[in-house]
Structures are given as structure tokens and as C-alpha cells.
Amino acid sequence: MIKFSLIILILFFTAGFGYCNTNSYDQYGQKTGSFRTYGNTINQYDRYGAKTGSYRQTSSGYNSYDKYGVKTGSYRTNGSTTTQYDKYGQKVGTYRTNSNGVTTSYDKYGQKTGSFRKDSSGRVTEYDRYGKKVGSYY
């Protein structure tokens, strides 16, 4: 499954920062984790409820942190494109959302790595680069 941080990004795009309270599931419908909003911070938890990281909103996107509060990267948004950076400021990938609300992820070389689609019920479905479903979030 694609990194949880990418899911956070999709939830920002689809629901807005203030509404990121959701669970994640694998392709078989088994719960894999959850995300909960507290002020300007989203905390990430594993399937057992243990905190695994957090994401804090900034003026241009958000920063990611591990469970100890150490910064692990950042995301900067410009229009419909968000660029992901590692903790050293090196570009990791980009995420582009089209007019239909489909977000496609690319690695630092511009190769497609996956996509996310939100349906009318608010469920976000994750697909790999070949179009195979690998998870869902709602």
C-alpha cells in the first residue's frame, strides 16, 4: 500500500483539513489504521490505536513528523499540484488532481505510482499504477 502520508494528502484535497477523521482499509476491507484531527494537526494511528506520526498544517501545505515529533518531510501545494519533499528538502514526488477529482501520484522522475478516486459517498479508493485497487479510506 502507498505511504500513509499520501493518503493524508488525498484527504486534504477531498475533504479539507478540518474534516480528516477517517479509517484506512486494505483491499480486503480489513482496517489498517486511522487519522484524527486535533486543531491544525492530524495524528496517524495504526490498526491497534498506537500513534505512528502526525501532520501539521502550514501556510503553504503541511509538514510530516514521526511518532516522536521529529520532522520527516513536507508537502507544498501550488494550485492542483502538490510536491512532496523529504526531511532534507529533496523532492520525493508530486501529486496532481484533475477536474474530476482524481489525484494521480508520480515519483521524483515523473513516473506514475498510483491514483485515488473519491465517490459521491466520500469514500476514497486507492489504486496502484496498474489500476488495481489496493485500499480505501472513509
C-alpha positions in Angstrom: 0.0 0.0 0.0 1.2 3.5 -0.8 2.6 5.5 2.2 0.0 6.8 4.7 1.4 10.3 4.1 0.0 10.2 0.6 -3.4 9.4 2.0 -3.3 12.4 4.2 -2.6 14.4 1.1 -5.7 13.0 -0.7 -7.8 13.7 2.3 -6.7 17.3 2.3 -7.6 17.5 -1.4 -11.0 15.8 -1.0 -12.3 16.7 2.4 -10.4 19.8 3.7 -8.1 19.9 6.7 -10.8 20.3 9.3 -12.6 17.1 8.3 -9.8 14.5 8.3 -11.3 11.9 10.7 -11.2 8.6 8.8 -10.1 5.0 8.9 -8.0 3.2 6.3 -8.6 -0.3 5.0 -6.7 -2.7 2.8 -8.1 -4.2 -0.4 -9.9 -6.9 1.6 -11.7 -4.5 3.8 -9.5 -5.0 6.9 -8.8 -1.9 8.9 -5.2 -0.8 8.7 -5.2 2.5 10.6 -6.9 5.8 11.3 -6.4 9.5 11.1 -7.8 12.1 13.6 -7.7 15.8 13.5 -6.8 17.9 16.5 -6.7 21.6 15.8 -4.2 22.1 12.9 -2.7 18.7 13.4 -3.7 15.3 12.1 -2.5 12.3 14.1 -1.9 9.0 12.4 -2.6 5.7 14.2 -2.0 2.0 13.3 -4.7 -0.6 13.5 -4.2 -1.1 17.2 -4.6 2.6 18.0 -0.9 3.4 18.6 0.2 6.8 17.2 2.6 6.4 14.3 3.0 10.0 13.1 1.5 13.4 12.6 0.9 16.1 10.0 0.8 19.8 10.8 -0.7 22.4 8.6 1.5 25.3 7.3 0.7 28.3 5.2 1.8 26.5 2.0 0.9 22.9 2.8 1.9 20.7 5.7 4.9 19.1 7.4 5.1 15.4 8.5 6.5 14.1 11.7 7.3 10.7 13.1 5.8 9.4 16.4 8.5 11.2 18.4 7.8 14.6 16.8 10.9 14.6 14.5 10.2 16.2 11.1 10.2 13.6 8.3 9.2 15.7 5.3 6.9 18.4 3.9 4.3 19.0 1.2 3.9 22.2 -0.7 0.8 22.9 -2.8 0.6 25.2 -5.8 -2.8 25.1 -7.5 -3.8 21.5 -8.2 -0.3 20.1 -7.8 1.4 19.2 -4.5 5.1 18.4 -4.3 6.5 16.1 -1.6 9.9 16.7 -0.1 12.0 14.6 2.3 13.4 16.0 5.6 16.5 17.3 3.7 14.3 19.3 1.2 14.9 16.9 -1.7 11.9 16.3 -4.0 10.3 12.9 -3.5 7.3 13.1 -5.7 4.3 15.0 -7.0 0.5 14.7 -6.8 -1.8 16.2 -9.4 -5.6 16.4 -9.1 -7.7 16.8 -12.2 -11.1 18.5 -12.7 -12.9 15.2 -11.9 -11.3 15.0 -8.5 -8.9 12.1 -9.4 -5.5 12.5 -7.9 -2.5 10.8 -9.5 0.8 10.3 -7.8 4.2 10.4 -9.5 7.7 9.7 -8.3 10.5 12.2 -8.5 11.2 11.1 -12.1 7.6 11.7 -13.2 6.6 8.1 -13.4 3.0 7.3 -12.3 2.9 5.4 -9.0 -0.8 5.3 -8.3 -4.1 7.2 -8.1 -7.0 8.0 -5.8 -10.7 8.5 -6.6 -13.4 9.8 -4.4 -17.0 8.7 -4.9 -20.2 10.5 -4.0 -20.4 8.9 -0.6 -17.0 10.4 0.3 -15.0 7.1 0.2 -11.5 7.4 -1.3 -10.3 4.4 -3.2 -6.6 3.8 -3.8 -5.2 2.1 -6.9 -1.7 1.1 -7.9 0.0 2.3 -11.1 -1.8 -0.6 -13.0 -5.3 0.3 -11.8 -5.6 -2.4 -9.2 -7.4 -1.5 -6.0 -5.1 -1.6 -3.0 -7.1 0.2 -0.3 -9.9 2.6 0.7 -10.4 5.4 3.2 -13.6 6.5 4.8 
